[in-house]
Amino acid sequence: MGPASFEFFVAKRYLRAKRKNAAISLITVISIVGVAAGVMALVIALAINNGFRNNLQESLLGATAHINLVEKTPGEGIADWQQQVVRLRELAGVAEASGALYGTVILTGPQLTESGVLKGLDVTDTAAMARLTEAVKQGEAGRLAEQDPLPAIVLGAKLAERTGMVRNSVVNVINPAGELTPFGPRPLSMRFRVVGIVETGFYDIDANWAFASLQNARRILGVGDVVNAIELRLDDIYQAPRIATRAAEVAGASLVAQTWMESNRQILNALRLEKVVTVITISLIQMVAALNIFIVLVMLVMEKHRDIALLMSMGAKSGQIRRIFILQGLLIAVVGVVVGLAAGYTLSFLADTYRWIELDAEVYALSYVPFAPRWADAFWIAGITLLVSFLATLHPAGRAAKIPPAEALRYE
């Protein structure tokens, strides 16, 4: 048996042996539970944070652009948008570029009248139409180009539900600003046929947005052949700041580029702050667990005075005694880490699969708490936990190594 095997063997025997003092066994169990609870809580908390972030990226960015180019000073719209789209598509990292027209309208259905955002899409843009088609749960987004007998519109699922609209029903869309006449603004009104219902999974879009062709959106918004946004979608969403700078240079001084990170800054900052606070708060649990390990080892050193003295009298060196008690502390931590990781990842998987925690979608934009545990987190969580536990073992292990054998045996 090598020195390392000897130390590990003794450490295991000390942990598994029956205690004269039952309090040591109890505190050992509490230490393991404390480490496991801290690790499990950290895994679950990070899984929730990652879940919200992933859901934001998948739901919101699945329906909106990664970069929006808009006018610096709102005016009549972007007249040369088609040429701009051609130039912007050539930028490295840009997967898609398309023009869009947004406007606030009022939709009147058989039950209620609701305000919403009308988005005009270029129906000749196959990529933009394909994304809308993916989100359609009823009907066909491809019918947006239809004009006969009524122009087509696609409604968000919650918006359709609130206004009482179903597929093939007729909705009256009103633009309160309308067109300017010698007698002042005159509201514009158009009747649309609902050809589809979309559900993106992001509440704000599903509850407020409607989609029409660019041609029909221009008619109801009272504008010419213009758009008020050029939308870019990227191969890598995290390259948005760099590509936005380049896109603004290509587009010219009249347009400004806004990334998805800037548009959702408040949500992202809240998630980032929540993650930091969560890690700090739950780390206190690990500190308490480490303190328990410290207490266990101190009590073990006091109980094992005679055993330590016998080992040293038989040739065990101070360094070996020190390592025996360090290994004891680390064994407690390892068991706690394994149990905590297993419990944390299992609960996260089950909670996400079966949607255990429901939310009010109108408040949180999600119907349930998403869990997205990352396996990479297990490594740094385990590493930090073991480091803290190791530090807790140093003092009692050092005291054990300094016990004089003769003095310990004299009073036994």
ABEGO torsion letter per residue (X at the ends): XBAAAAAAAAAAAAAABBBABAAAAAAAAAAAAAAAAAAAAAAAAAAAAAAAAAAAAAAAAAABBABBBBBABBBAEBAAAAAAAAAAAABBGBABBBBBBBBBBBBBBAABBBBBBBBBBBAABAAAAAAAAAABABEBAAAAABAOABBBBBBBAAAAAAAGBBBGBBBBBBBAAEBBBAAEBBBBBBBBBBABBBBAGBAAAAAABBBBBAAAAAAAAGBBBBBABBBBBBABAAAAAAAAAAAAAAAEAABBBBBAAAAAAAAAAAAAAAAAAAAAAAAAAAAAAAAAAAAAAAAAAAAAAAAAAAAAAAGBBAAAAAAAAAAAAAAAAAAAAAAAAAAAAAAAAAAAAAGABBBBAAAAGBABBBBBBBAAAAAAAAAAAAAAAAAAAAAAAAAAAABBAAAAAAAX
